[in-house]
């Protein structure tokens, strides 16, 4: 710690303590006198320093308060347990971006160059979610009724695919399932829905290949009365029907390209407009899509 603080690169250092105020104050006094840097101590009630979930719950609010105060964060990965370093790594690469440092007696203080970043498709979705909502998703477990047991498999490759689906299920991000016909893509989609916080909301499956080309927009986004020949009354589209839940778009590649552009806009903004209407509606829909892959 001292080797990192002595660089003089920090206006303030926050020590997270779970060993009692007496021990913390003695160390804080020594470190501040040694380095000349302002040292703060934050108490955190972590009992098991190898429990990632317990550590995350304790430190995430502290990081959030620092970000809200305009602080630029730097994480020191070396002190503490490996579980602590893992939590810093995840937080520093996702919710609370910051620099990473590591130190050792042999090599001194070094920048920690971590060779990964969260996928560009995922990050904008996470940033649009309120912090409290993200906190809930990250801590929730899949409901016991999740249909993973319905996916029969033996190979290690399929086991890896199931594990990947289980990891992504709690997060409110779009999912693309690729595979040949008959490989159980809808089964995966339903399991992901059942294992998500949306499990009690609608699951709306749509066969994109069966929608007539000139009715795609009306089917997906709905239409108002008189919007086209045969539209005798207003009708909600699949996005509205799935509001709060999951919309499963099977054979996504069968949609016309112009419809895919409008679908992308709905995914990015969460806003739709019925055919023939002027009102913009906001929907909270998770899209799980399936596509044939050779």
BELRA-V558309 format. One record per pair of residues at least 12 apart in sequence whose C-alpha atoms are under 10 Angstrom apart, sorted by the first residue. I is the first residue (numbers start at 0). J is the second residue. Records with the same first field share a line. If there is no record, write none. Layout:
I->J ; J
This chain:
0->12 ; 14 ; 30 ; 34 ; 75 ; 77 ; 78 ; 101 ; 102 ; 103 ; 108
1->29 ; 30 ; 31 ; 33 ; 34 ; 102 ; 108
2->34 ; 102 ; 103 ; 104 ; 107 ; 108
3->34 ; 75 ; 100 ; 101 ; 102 ; 107 ; 108 ; 109
4->30 ; 31 ; 33 ; 34 ; 35 ; 36 ; 37 ; 38 ; 108
5->30 ; 31 ; 33 ; 34 ; 35 ; 36
6->34 ; 36 ; 108
7->34 ; 35 ; 36
8->36
9->36 ; 37 ; 71 ; 72 ; 73
10->36 ; 37 ; 38 ; 70
11->36 ; 37 ; 38 ; 39 ; 70
12->27 ; 30 ; 31 ; 36 ; 37 ; 38 ; 39 ; 40 ; 72 ; 73
13->27 ; 37 ; 38 ; 39 ; 40 ; 41 ; 61 ; 65
14->26 ; 27 ; 38 ; 39 ; 40 ; 41 ; 42 ; 43
15->39 ; 40 ; 41 ; 42 ; 43 ; 44 ; 45 ; 57 ; 58 ; 61
16->40 ; 41 ; 42 ; 43 ; 44 ; 45
17->41 ; 42 ; 43 ; 44 ; 45 ; 46 ; 48
18->42 ; 43 ; 44 ; 45 ; 46
19->42 ; 43 ; 44
20->40 ; 41 ; 42
23->39 ; 40 ; 41 ; 42
24->39 ; 40
26->38 ; 40
27->39 ; 40
41->58 ; 61
42->57
43->56 ; 57 ; 58 ; 61
44->56 ; 57 ; 58
45->57 ; 58
48->79 ; 80 ; 81 ; 82 ; 83
49->79 ; 80 ; 81 ; 82 ; 83
50->80 ; 82 ; 83 ; 86
51->81 ; 82 ; 83 ; 84 ; 85 ; 86
52->82 ; 86 ; 137 ; 138
53->138
54->82 ; 83 ; 85 ; 86 ; 87
55->82 ; 83 ; 85 ; 86 ; 87 ; 89 ; 90 ; 134 ; 137 ; 138
56->134 ; 137 ; 138
58->83 ; 86 ; 87 ; 90
59->86 ; 87 ; 90 ; 94 ; 95 ; 134
60->130 ; 134
62->87 ; 90 ; 91 ; 94 ; 95 ; 96
63->94 ; 95 ; 130
65->95
66->94 ; 95 ; 96
70->97
71->95 ; 96 ; 97 ; 98
72->91 ; 95 ; 96 ; 97 ; 98 ; 99
73->87 ; 91 ; 96 ; 97 ; 98 ; 99 ; 100
74->87 ; 88 ; 90 ; 91 ; 96 ; 97 ; 98 ; 99 ; 100 ; 101 ; 111
75->87 ; 88 ; 98 ; 99 ; 100 ; 101 ; 102 ; 108 ; 110 ; 111
76->88 ; 99 ; 100 ; 101 ; 102 ; 111
77->99 ; 100 ; 101 ; 102 ; 103 ; 108 ; 111
78->101 ; 102 ; 103
84->101
87->99
88->113
89->116 ; 117
91->116
92->113 ; 115 ; 116 ; 117
93->116 ; 117 ; 118 ; 121 ; 122 ; 125 ; 126
94->122 ; 125 ; 126 ; 130 ; 133
98->110 ; 111 ; 112 ; 113
99->111 ; 112 ; 113
100->112
120->172 ; 173
121->170 ; 171 ; 172 ; 173
122->172
123->172 ; 267
124->170 ; 171 ; 172 ; 173 ; 266 ; 267 ; 268
125->170 ; 171 ; 172
127->267 ; 268
128->171
132->170 ; 171
133->169 ; 170 ; 171
135->169 ; 170 ; 196
136->168 ; 169 ; 170 ; 171 ; 195 ; 196
137->169 ; 170
138->169
139->169 ; 170 ; 194 ; 195 ; 196
140->165 ; 166 ; 168 ; 169 ; 194 ; 195 ; 196
141->165 ; 166 ; 168 ; 169 ; 190 ; 191 ; 192 ; 193 ; 194 ; 195 ; 196 ; 198
142->169 ; 193 ; 194 ; 195 ; 196 ; 198
143->193 ; 194
144->190 ; 193 ; 194 ; 198
145->165 ; 189 ; 190 ; 191 ; 192 ; 193 ; 194 ; 195 ; 198
146->186 ; 187 ; 188 ; 189 ; 190 ; 191 ; 192 ; 193 ; 194
147->161 ; 162 ; 164 ; 165 ; 186 ; 187 ; 189 ; 190 ; 191 ; 193 ; 194
148->190
149->186 ; 187 ; 190
150->183 ; 186 ; 187 ; 190
151->183
160->187
161->187 ; 190 ; 191
164->176 ; 187 ; 188 ; 190 ; 191 ; 194
165->187 ; 190 ; 191 ; 194 ; 195
166->191 ; 194
167->191 ; 194 ; 195
168->188 ; 190 ; 191 ; 192 ; 193 ; 194 ; 195 ; 196 ; 197
169->191 ; 192 ; 193 ; 194 ; 195 ; 196 ; 197
170->191 ; 195 ; 196 ; 285
171->195 ; 196 ; 197 ; 245 ; 283 ; 284 ; 285 ; 286
172->266 ; 284 ; 285 ; 286 ; 287
173->245 ; 246 ; 266 ; 284 ; 285 ; 286 ; 287 ; 288
174->188 ; 191 ; 247 ; 285 ; 286 ; 287 ; 288 ; 289
175->188 ; 247 ; 248 ; 249 ; 251 ; 286 ; 287 ; 288 ; 289 ; 290
176->188 ; 249 ; 250 ; 287 ; 288 ; 289 ; 290 ; 291 ; 292
177->250 ; 288 ; 289 ; 290 ; 291 ; 292 ; 293
178->289 ; 290 ; 291 ; 292 ; 293
179->289 ; 290 ; 291 ; 292 ; 293
180->250 ; 289 ; 290 ; 291 ; 292 ; 293
181->291
182->291
184->247 ; 249 ; 250 ; 287 ; 288 ; 289 ; 290 ; 291
185->204 ; 247 ; 248 ; 249 ; 287 ; 288 ; 289
187->287 ; 289
188->202 ; 204 ; 245 ; 246 ; 247 ; 248 ; 249 ; 286 ; 287 ; 288 ; 289
189->202 ; 203 ; 204 ; 245 ; 247 ; 287
191->245 ; 287
192->244 ; 245 ; 246 ; 247 ; 285 ; 286 ; 287
193->245
195->244 ; 245
196->243 ; 244
197->242 ; 243 ; 244 ; 245 ; 284 ; 285
198->243 ; 244 ; 245
199->243 ; 244
200->241 ; 242 ; 243 ; 244 ; 245
201->240 ; 241 ; 242 ; 243 ; 244 ; 245 ; 246 ; 284
202->240 ; 241 ; 242 ; 243 ; 244 ; 245 ; 246 ; 247 ; 284 ; 285
203->237 ; 238 ; 240 ; 241 ; 242 ; 244 ; 245 ; 246 ; 247 ; 248 ; 286
204->237 ; 241 ; 245 ; 246 ; 247 ; 248 ; 249 ; 287 ; 288
205->218 ; 219 ; 237 ; 246 ; 247 ; 248 ; 249 ; 250 ; 251 ; 288
206->247 ; 248 ; 249 ; 250 ; 251 ; 253 ; 254 ; 289
207->219 ; 247 ; 248 ; 249 ; 250 ; 251 ; 252 ; 253 ; 254 ; 255 ; 288 ; 289
208->248 ; 249 ; 250 ; 251 ; 252 ; 253 ; 254 ; 255
209->249 ; 250 ; 253 ; 254
210->253 ; 254
211->254
212->253 ; 254 ; 255 ; 258
213->255 ; 258
214->227 ; 274
215->236 ; 254 ; 255 ; 257 ; 258 ; 259
216->236 ; 237 ; 254 ; 255 ; 257 ; 258 ; 259 ; 261 ; 262 ; 272 ; 273 ; 274
217->230 ; 234 ; 235 ; 236 ; 237 ; 272 ; 273 ; 274 ; 275
218->234 ; 235 ; 236 ; 237 ; 238 ; 273 ; 274
219->235 ; 236 ; 237 ; 238 ; 239 ; 240 ; 246 ; 248 ; 258 ; 261 ; 262 ; 271 ; 272 ; 273 ; 274
220->234 ; 235 ; 236 ; 237 ; 238 ; 239 ; 240 ; 261 ; 262 ; 265 ; 270 ; 271 ; 272 ; 273 ; 274 ; 280
221->233 ; 234 ; 235 ; 236 ; 237 ; 238 ; 239 ; 240 ; 271 ; 272 ; 273 ; 274 ; 275 ; 276
222->234 ; 235 ; 236 ; 272 ; 273 ; 274 ; 275 ; 276
223->235 ; 272 ; 273 ; 274 ; 275 ; 276 ; 277
224->274 ; 275 ; 276
225->274 ; 275
226->273 ; 274 ; 275 ; 276
227->274 ; 275
233->273 ; 274 ; 275 ; 276
234->273 ; 274
235->273
236->271 ; 272 ; 273 ; 274
237->284
238->265 ; 269 ; 270 ; 271 ; 281 ; 282 ; 283 ; 284 ; 285 ; 286
239->271 ; 273 ; 280 ; 281 ; 282 ; 283 ; 284
240->282 ; 284
241->282 ; 283 ; 284 ; 285 ; 286
242->281 ; 282 ; 283 ; 284 ; 285
243->282 ; 283 ; 284 ; 285
244->282 ; 283 ; 284 ; 285 ; 286
245->283 ; 284 ; 285 ; 286 ; 287
246->284 ; 285 ; 286 ; 287 ; 288
247->285 ; 286 ; 287 ; 288 ; 289
248->286 ; 287 ; 288 ; 289 ; 290
249->287 ; 288 ; 289 ; 290 ; 291
250->288 ; 289 ; 290 ; 291
251->287 ; 288 ; 289 ; 290 ; 291
252->288 ; 289 ; 290 ; 291
253->290 ; 291
265->281 ; 282 ; 284
266->282 ; 283 ; 284 ; 285 ; 286
268->281 ; 282 ; 283
269->281 ; 282 ; 283 ; 284 ; 285
270->282 ; 283 ; 284
